[in-house]
Amino acid sequence: MHLNRLMKIEKLISNNITDRGEDHFSSNSQTPLRSDAFDQSDDEKIIIIKEHVLAILETLGMDLTDDSLKGTPLRVAKMYVKETFGGLHPDQKPKASTFKNSYKYGQMLVEKNITLYSTCEHHLLPIVGRAHLAYVSNGSVIGLSKMNRIVDYFAKRPQVQERLTLQIVNELQQILGTQDVACVIDAKHLCVNSRGINDVASSTVTSEFGGLFNNKEKKREFLDYIKLDTKF
Ligand SMILES: [Zn+2]
């Protein structure tokens, strides 16, 4: 009787976790990192992750002495720490240099179609998409490529798209010293496209509009620029 009840509770908990994963629910704009996240060096992490990747492949029955497979655990471990999840490390954060808006440009600046590669934190599968950013300067401007770098920094983490959108906007607001920042992300989640519901065509759009961009006309102007089909 007692054991039965325990099993029921366990099933409830595991169902809940699965549901939440499929729903891609997130309530906080901070990446949920532990306080000891960087006690270990990158090299130490690579050694530990290598062993775990090896264990996964071995559990699946793969022959790790095969020439094609023997380098995989180390390759994946390096990729996780240095590339795929490299944006977890505060040292990788792009330097926040701004310039004076000496040409007195007073309209919105839009940078659209910024390529985005991230990883869904519920399935560890890729999120591939485009980010579109806009801001109205209140005295300082930022180098254009810095906007790409900020997108990339926050994308290189286990992510949910809602949090990624907020993190990009919050960072730009802080660097530029203004609330007048907006971001729209349109992305494909391979956990939706290539497994589970297997919907190849669907993509997910998220947006965050700060300050002036809550004004209907400003929002419309930004969204119209994104729609421009620029050919060069
Ligand atoms: Zn997912």
Residues whose N, C-alpha, C, O or C-beta is under 5 A from the ligand:
A	BS01	ZN	G21 C120 H122 H123 C191
